[in-house]
Amino acid sequence: MIRVPILMYHSVTDTPKDETRGLSVRPSDFAEQLAYLAGSGFTPLTFGDLAASLARGGGRPMPDRPVVVTFDDGYADFHSQALPVLERHRFAATVFVTSGWLADAGADAAGRPLDDMLSWGQVREAAQAGIEIGGHSHSHPQLDQLRDAELRDELRRNKGLLEEKAGVPVTTMAYPFGYSSARVRREAGAAGYVAACAVANAVADAVPGGRQDLLAVPRLTVARNTGMDKFRRAVEGRGVPLLYLKERALTKGYAVVRRTRYAIRQVVAR
């Protein structure tokens, strides 16, 4: 079994807005983190590459030190700040795009973007540079709180728009806020996604042909307060539960709240 750190980034900027500050990363920190991964012998995979290897079991051999770099939402600074660093180190990455938030979404605009977003042209340019484009819902809701018809529309509209406008197959996604449920995961699979990222702040166990749930793959949060010591220990898989003790406790506690909230809504709706 090989352990795979799947890193979750959002915005890469020196001047984040208040709403994105906590999950943003300074460009200088991102460059230092990528340099560490490259210099330490990590082999970058897209999330789709990882999922394909795990699903097939006998497909692409897993490298000794795999790492997956992912970005959520689709902020404009991915194109201006992150992509040049990735290209310099020849690193693959996956961007999970919220289609209704894009700068030129036009009639498809939905939800409330938290900062400047990529344009469709920049999404296509990233895809042409070898970046995997994944889904992240259409309007960035809490998917596990939606009714079935709304949930299906969020997942399928997002996937359809990305495939149509970016011109690439879209087979992976990440749940907004990391929130999912058995119902959400079933709908994700029915929409055509073969693998999906949660958060969980744990290192993924890669067992080709194993029984891991490819629609609930854990990631590690990289945020503004992630110093290099924590980053090194996280990607090396050293003491991850303690490194993310606060985040994991909050995630578990809020999962109970969300399940209760959804159950109450179902009762009221009857």
C-alpha angles and dihedrals in degrees: 000000000000121000115223124200108213107194122210117208130170121177123008107202146118091222109048123172117246092257094055100033098099095053096037123103127210113245090236090054092047090051091050091049093050091047089053092051093047094045093047095057100255115157114218120226130179114241088248091054090052093048092049092052092049095045096048096042092197098048129096109358114249113244118237094248110026123177131181120207115200135178125201130214102009106260118190091239089068086073097041102036113016103037096059091052092048091049092048090057093036090238124163117220142173125232117199105208129207099212098199092054098057118123094245099032088130113173089004093059112132138160125013118292113220096211142350109319138206119268123231089253091056091048089054091046091052090050090051089052090059099263114142114236114215135177127262101173125273102265102014100246129159094271095199090061096054126099115248097261092047091047093051091049093050093052100040098040091051093049093044095050093047093051093045099045101031093041095223135107112260113208104152135057144175124225114243109252086004089273120146141138135197088271093051092048092051091052091047090055091045090052090059103263113140096190138016137189126229121177111237091147094242135120114256118241109224111209110163108225090005130134100260115137105249089194092061107042114162126234138192119239117234109195142162092277094049103115122196094259091056091042093052093047092047097051090043089052095238115151095336096160090057094041090057099030095127095044093048093049091051092048093052093045094049091047088064091049092051094048091050092047093051092047091052091050091052091052093047091048090059 
